[in-house]
Amino acid sequence: MRVGIIGCGVIVTQYLATFEALPDVELVAVADLDPSRAQAVADGRPGVRALGVEELLVDPAVDTVLNLTIPAAHADIDLKAIAAGKHVYSEKPFAVTTEEGRAVLQAAQEAGVLVGSAPDTVLGTGTQTARAAIDQGLIGSPIAATATMVTAGHERWHPQPDFYYLPGGGPLLDMGPYYIHALVTLLGPVRSVIGAASRTRGERTIAKGPRAGETIPVSTDTHVTGVLDHAGGVLSTLVMSFDAVATGIHPIEIHGSQGTLAVPDPNNFDGDVSVHRLDGEGWEVLPVSAGYEGASRGIGLQDMARRKEQLRASGHLGQHVLEVMNAMLGSAETGTRLEVTGDVERPEAVPLTGPGTAARV
């Protein structure tokens, strides 16, 4: 898979650190609206060319576009890449609106190209070990789940945080994909949602970088909560906040008839999975039993390169999660329960795969 990256912002460094360890992924070109950022990525990387965005989209040496632009540009860049006959892999969220995401999938189907979507953190040992425990019946029948992300806001660390507070941002569309992708991987697709949301401040102050002290407007909700009704009957309670300060509970907990499972932060690939059994005396850490060991951002591209139409970090999953999130926001606005009309199959599990065996899975 010969990859061209569009968007050389903060997140690109995490992908670049992974590429050298992926046997079937080769970075050949980079582009950014700021040519100097693209050139900085290309410098010191033999064979990697810094191009303009339109140049990269039509470059015959690129067969897959890795879309690391801001959320508002995801669908536009994906559609242009697909029109050029290229596969695409998009950072989360898959798009801003459900309609945009649907258009990307339709275009890809008509063009016969693949579409992948972050986050691929769910392919790591944290979420996959938890999934294996659930599938093996360790906690009995799953009944409910909680997923909680609390932070005071990304303007505290990000030098250019504007897009986090625009439509397509906020805690739900920014951080929600990690948690909802994990919930769907663990418990299956969602069929309906109930949501509520609030916005405590109309502006934020940048704390780091050259714009420190500058205030930016907030035009999206910054605290979102609700209930996801999974197709299998499990009810997941979701809390995503850029307003609160901290939380002491596990990022994700799965409650079953025979025990509760504590799942590590889905923004990471690994972490301890613990179980509290019905007749147990406390939490016990489970041994790692599934997932890509030592994985980092970009493993979804490797999975995509090897598995083709069976890719796990798929655009269909990204679109399902996007629809769930937009339904939550719609429910918060209307005060009604909303159905999730699109459907997706629960992604295939990842067997325990060491760092040197990723090419064989």
C-alpha positions as CSV (number, residue, x, y, z in Angstrom):
1,M,0.0,0.0,0.0
2,R,1.6,3.2,-1.2
3,V,0.3,6.0,1.0
4,G,0.0,9.7,0.5
5,I,-0.8,11.8,3.6
6,I,-3.0,14.9,3.3
7,G,-2.8,17.0,6.5
8,C,0.5,17.4,8.4
9,G,-0.8,18.7,11.7
10,V,-0.2,17.4,15.2
11,I,-1.5,13.9,14.7
12,V,0.8,13.1,11.8
13,T,3.8,12.4,14.0
14,Q,2.0,9.4,15.6
15,Y,1.4,7.8,12.2
16,L,5.0,8.5,11.0
17,A,6.3,6.7,14.1
18,T,4.4,3.6,13.1
19,F,5.0,3.3,9.3
20,E,8.5,1.9,9.6
21,A,7.1,-1.1,11.5
22,L,4.3,-1.9,9.0
23,P,5.5,-4.4,6.3
24,D,2.8,-3.6,3.8
25,V,2.6,0.2,4.1
26,E,5.0,2.6,2.4
27,L,4.8,6.4,2.7
28,V,5.5,8.0,-0.7
29,A,4.1,11.5,-0.5
30,V,2.7,14.2,1.9
31,A,0.7,17.4,1.4
32,D,-0.7,20.2,3.5
33,L,-2.3,23.6,2.8
34,D,0.8,24.9,4.4
35,P,3.6,23.7,2.1
36,S,6.3,24.2,4.8
37,R,4.6,21.6,7.1
38,A,4.5,19.1,4.3
39,Q,8.2,19.8,3.5
40,A,9.1,19.4,7.1
41,V,7.6,15.9,7.1
42,A,9.3,14.9,3.9
43,D,12.7,16.1,4.9
44,G,14.9,13.3,6.0
45,R,12.6,10.6,4.7
46,P,14.1,9.1,1.5
47,G,11.5,8.6,-1.2
48,V,8.9,10.8,0.4
49,R,7.9,13.8,-1.7
50,A,6.2,17.0,-0.5
51,L,3.4,17.9,-3.0
52,G,0.5,20.2,-3.2
53,V,-2.9,18.7,-2.2
54,E,-4.2,18.5,-5.8
55,E,-0.9,17.1,-7.0
56,L,-1.0,14.3,-4.4
57,L,-4.6,13.4,-5.2
58,V,-3.8,12.6,-8.8
59,D,-0.2,11.3,-8.3
60,P,0.0,7.8,-9.9
61,A,2.5,6.7,-7.2
62,V,-0.2,7.0,-4.5
63,D,-2.8,4.3,-4.3
64,T,-4.2,5.2,-0.8
65,V,-4.8,8.6,0.7
66,L,-4.4,8.9,4.5
67,N,-6.7,11.8,5.3
68,L,-5.4,13.7,8.4
69,T,-7.2,17.0,7.7
70,I,-9.6,18.7,10.1
71,P,-13.0,17.1,10.4
72,A,-14.8,19.6,8.2
73,A,-12.5,18.6,5.3
74,H,-12.7,14.8,5.7
75,A,-15.6,14.1,3.3
76,D,-14.4,16.6,0.7
77,I,-10.8,15.1,0.6
78,D,-12.2,11.5,0.6
79,L,-14.5,12.2,-2.3
80,K,-11.7,13.8,-4.3
81,A,-9.4,10.9,-3.6
82,I,-12.1,8.4,-4.6
83,A,-12.8,10.2,-7.8
84,A,-9.1,9.8,-8.6
85,G,-9.4,6.1,-8.1
86,K,-7.6,5.9,-4.8
87,H,-8.4,4.0,-1.6
88,V,-8.9,6.3,1.5
89,Y,-8.3,6.0,5.2
90,S,-9.7,8.9,7.2
91,E,-9.0,10.1,10.7
92,K,-12.0,10.3,13.0
93,P,-14.7,11.4,12.9
94,F,-15.5,9.8,9.5
95,A,-17.2,13.0,8.4
96,V,-19.2,15.9,10.0
97,T,-22.7,15.0,8.9
98,T,-24.2,11.6,8.4
99,E,-25.1,12.6,4.8
100,E,-21.5,13.4,4.0
101,G,-20.4,10.0,5.3
102,R,-23.0,8.2,3.3
103,A,-21.9,10.0,0.1
104,V,-18.3,8.9,0.7
105,L,-19.3,5.2,1.1
106,Q,-21.6,5.4,-2.0
107,A,-18.8,6.9,-4.1
108,A,-16.3,4.3,-3.0
109,Q,-18.7,1.5,-3.8
110,E,-19.3,2.9,-7.3
111,A,-15.5,3.4,-7.8
112,G,-14.6,0.0,-6.4
113,V,-12.1,1.3,-3.9
114,L,-11.7,0.7,-0.1
115,V,-12.6,3.1,2.7
116,G,-11.0,2.8,6.1
117,S,-11.6,4.9,9.2
118,A,-9.9,5.6,12.5
119,P,-9.7,5.0,15.3
120,D,-7.7,1.8,15.0
121,T,-7.0,1.8,18.7
122,V,-9.8,-0.9,19.0
123,L,-7.4,-3.3,17.3
124,G,-5.0,-3.2,20.1
125,T,-4.7,-5.6,23.1
126,G,-6.8,-3.5,25.4
127,T,-10.2,-3.6,23.6
128,Q,-9.5,-6.9,22.0
129,T,-8.6,-8.7,25.3
130,A,-11.9,-7.3,26.8
131,R,-13.8,-8.5,23.7
132,A,-12.3,-12.0,24.1
133,A,-13.4,-12.1,27.8
134,I,-16.9,-11.1,26.8
135,D,-17.1,-13.6,24.0
136,Q,-15.9,-16.4,26.3
137,G,-18.7,-15.6,28.7
138,L,-16.4,-14.4,31.6
139,I,-19.0,-11.9,32.8
140,G,-22.1,-13.9,31.7
141,S,-24.6,-12.0,29.6
142,P,-23.8,-8.3,29.1
143,I,-26.5,-6.1,30.5
144,A,-25.1,-2.5,30.5
145,A,-22.0,-0.5,29.9
146,T,-20.6,3.0,30.8
147,A,-18.2,5.0,28.8
148,T,-16.8,8.2,30.4
149,M,-14.4,10.8,29.0
150,V,-13.8,14.0,31.1
151,T,-11.3,16.7,30.4
152,A,-11.3,20.5,30.9
153,G,-10.7,21.1,27.2
154,H,-8.1,20.7,24.4
155,E,-7.3,24.5,24.4
156,R,-5.2,23.7,27.5
157,W,-2.6,21.8,25.4
158,H,-3.3,22.2,21.6
159,P,-1.7,25.3,19.9
160,Q,-4.5,25.5,17.3
161,P,-7.6,24.2,19.0
162,D,-10.2,26.2,17.0
163,F,-11.7,23.2,15.2
164,Y,-12.5,21.4,18.5
165,Y,-15.1,24.0,19.2
166,L,-16.8,24.2,15.8
167,P,-19.5,21.9,14.4
168,G,-17.8,18.5,13.8
169,G,-15.8,19.0,17.0
170,G,-16.8,19.1,20.6
171,P,-16.2,16.2,23.0
172,L,-18.6,13.8,21.2
173,L,-17.3,14.0,17.6
174,D,-13.7,14.4,18.7
175,M,-13.4,11.8,21.5
176,G,-16.6,9.9,21.1
177,P,-15.3,7.8,18.2
178,Y,-12.8,6.1,20.5
179,Y,-15.4,5.1,23.0
180,I,-18.3,4.3,20.6
181,H,-16.0,2.3,18.2
182,A,-14.9,0.3,21.3
183,L,-18.6,-0.2,22.5
184,V,-19.6,-1.5,19.1
185,T,-16.5,-3.8,18.9
186,L,-17.4,-5.1,22.4
187,L,-21.2,-5.2,22.2
188,G,-22.3,-4.9,18.6
189,P,-24.1,-2.1,16.7
190,V,-26.4,0.5,18.1
191,R,-30.1,0.7,17.1
192,S,-31.3,3.8,18.9
193,V,-30.1,6.7,21.1
194,I,-31.3,9.2,23.7
195,G,-29.1,12.3,24.1
196,A,-28.7,15.5,26.1
197,A,-26.1,18.2,25.7
198,S,-25.0,21.5,27.2
199,R,-22.5,24.3,26.6
200,T,-21.1,26.1,29.7
201,R,-18.9,28.7,28.0
202,G,-19.2,30.8,24.9
203,E,-15.4,31.1,24.4
204,R,-12.2,29.4,25.3
205,T,-8.6,30.8,26.0
206,I,-5.7,29.1,24.3
207,A,-3.0,28.2,26.9
208,K,-0.1,27.0,24.8
209,G,1.9,28.0,21.7
210,P,2.2,31.2,19.8
211,R,-1.5,32.1,20.3
212,A,-1.5,31.7,24.1
213,G,-3.9,34.1,25.7
214,E,-6.1,34.4,22.5
215,T,-9.8,33.6,23.0
216,I,-11.7,31.5,20.5
217,P,-15.5,31.2,20.1
218,V,-17.4,28.0,21.0
219,S,-20.2,27.0,18.6
220,T,-20.8,23.4,19.5
221,D,-21.9,21.6,22.7
222,T,-19.1,20.8,25.1
223,H,-20.8,18.3,27.4
224,V,-22.8,15.5,25.8
225,T,-24.4,12.5,27.5
226,G,-26.9,9.8,26.6
227,V,-27.9,6.2,26.3
228,L,-27.1,3.9,23.4
229,D,-29.4,0.9,22.9
230,H,-27.4,-1.9,21.2
231,A,-29.1,-4.3,18.9
232,G,-28.4,-7.1,21.4
233,G,-30.3,-5.3,24.1
234,V,-27.3,-3.9,26.1
235,L,-27.7,-0.3,27.3
236,S,-24.6,1.9,27.2
237,T,-24.4,5.2,29.1
238,L,-22.0,7.7,27.5
239,V,-20.5,10.9,29.0
240,M,-18.2,13.1,26.9
241,S,-17.1,16.4,28.4
242,F,-14.8,19.3,27.6
243,D,-16.3,21.1,30.7
244,A,-15.6,19.0,33.8
245,V,-12.2,18.5,35.4
246,A,-11.6,14.8,36.1
247,T,-13.2,11.4,36.8
248,G,-12.1,8.5,38.9
249,I,-14.0,5.7,37.2
250,H,-12.8,3.3,34.5
251,P,-13.0,4.7,31.0
252,I,-15.3,1.8,30.0
253,E,-17.1,-0.7,32.2
254,I,-19.1,-3.6,30.9
255,H,-21.6,-5.0,33.4
256,G,-22.7,-8.6,33.0
257,S,-24.8,-11.1,34.9
258,Q,-21.7,-12.8,36.3
259,G,-19.3,-9.9,36.7
260,T,-18.1,-6.5,35.6
261,L,-15.2,-5.8,33.1
262,A,-13.0,-2.7,33.3
263,V,-11.7,-1.8,29.9
264,P,-8.7,0.6,29.5
265,D,-8.8,4.0,27.8
266,P,-9.9,3.4,24.2
267,N,-7.7,6.3,23.1
268,N,-4.8,3.9,23.7
269,F,-4.0,0.5,22.1
270,D,-3.2,-1.4,25.3
271,G,-3.7,-1.2,29.0
272,D,-4.9,-3.6,31.8
273,V,-8.3,-5.3,31.5
274,S,-9.7,-6.2,34.9
275,V,-12.7,-8.3,36.0
276,H,-14.7,-8.3,39.2
277,R,-16.5,-11.6,39.3
278,L,-19.9,-12.1,41.0
279,D,-18.4,-14.2,43.8
280,G,-15.0,-12.6,43.6
281,E,-13.2,-10.6,46.3
282,G,-12.1,-7.7,44.1
283,W,-10.6,-6.7,40.8
284,E,-8.2,-9.1,39.0
285,V,-6.2,-8.2,36.0
286,L,-6.6,-10.5,33.0
287,P,-3.7,-11.7,30.9
288,V,-3.4,-10.2,27.4
289,S,-5.2,-12.6,25.1
290,A,-6.1,-10.8,21.9
291,G,-5.2,-7.9,19.6
292,Y,-2.1,-6.4,18.0
293,E,0.7,-6.2,20.5
294,G,2.7,-3.0,20.6
295,A,0.3,-1.3,18.1
296,S,0.1,2.4,17.4
297,R,-1.8,4.7,15.0
298,G,-1.6,3.3,11.5
299,I,-2.1,-0.4,12.3
300,G,-5.5,0.0,10.7
301,L,-3.7,0.7,7.4
302,Q,-1.7,-2.5,7.8
303,D,-5.0,-4.4,8.5
304,M,-6.5,-2.8,5.5
305,A,-3.6,-3.6,3.2
306,R,-3.8,-7.3,4.1
307,R,-7.5,-7.9,4.5
308,K,-8.9,-5.8,1.7
309,E,-12.7,-6.0,1.8
310,Q,-12.6,-7.6,5.3
311,L,-10.9,-4.7,6.9
312,R,-11.8,-4.2,10.6
313,A,-11.3,-0.4,10.8
314,S,-13.7,0.1,8.0
315,G,-15.5,3.2,6.7
316,H,-18.8,1.3,7.3
317,L,-17.9,1.2,11.1
318,G,-16.8,4.8,11.0
319,Q,-20.1,5.8,9.3
320,H,-22.2,3.8,11.9
321,V,-20.4,5.6,14.7
322,L,-20.9,9.0,13.0
323,E,-24.7,8.3,12.7
324,V,-24.8,7.3,16.3
325,M,-23.1,10.6,17.4
326,N,-25.3,12.8,15.2
327,A,-28.4,11.0,16.4
328,M,-27.3,11.8,20.0
329,L,-26.9,15.5,19.1
330,G,-30.3,15.4,17.3
331,S,-31.9,13.7,20.3
332,A,-30.5,16.4,22.6
333,E,-31.9,19.1,20.3
334,T,-35.4,17.5,19.9
335,G,-35.8,15.8,23.3
336,T,-36.8,12.6,21.6
337,R,-35.4,9.1,21.2
338,L,-33.9,8.6,17.7
339,E,-33.4,5.5,15.7
340,V,-30.1,4.6,14.1
341,T,-31.2,3.5,10.6
342,G,-27.8,2.4,9.2
343,D,-26.4,-0.9,10.3
344,V,-23.0,-2.5,10.5
345,E,-21.7,-5.9,11.5
346,R,-19.6,-6.2,14.6
347,P,-15.9,-6.3,13.3
348,E,-14.1,-9.6,13.3
349,A,-12.0,-10.1,16.4
350,V,-8.2,-9.8,16.3
351,P,-6.3,-12.8,17.5
352,L,-3.2,-12.2,19.7
353,T,-0.7,-10.9,17.2
354,G,2.9,-10.0,18.1
355,P,4.8,-7.0,16.6
356,G,6.5,-9.2,14.0
357,T,3.4,-11.1,12.9
358,A,1.1,-8.2,11.8
359,A,1.6,-9.1,8.2
360,R,0.0,-12.5,8.7
361,V,-3.3,-11.4,10.2
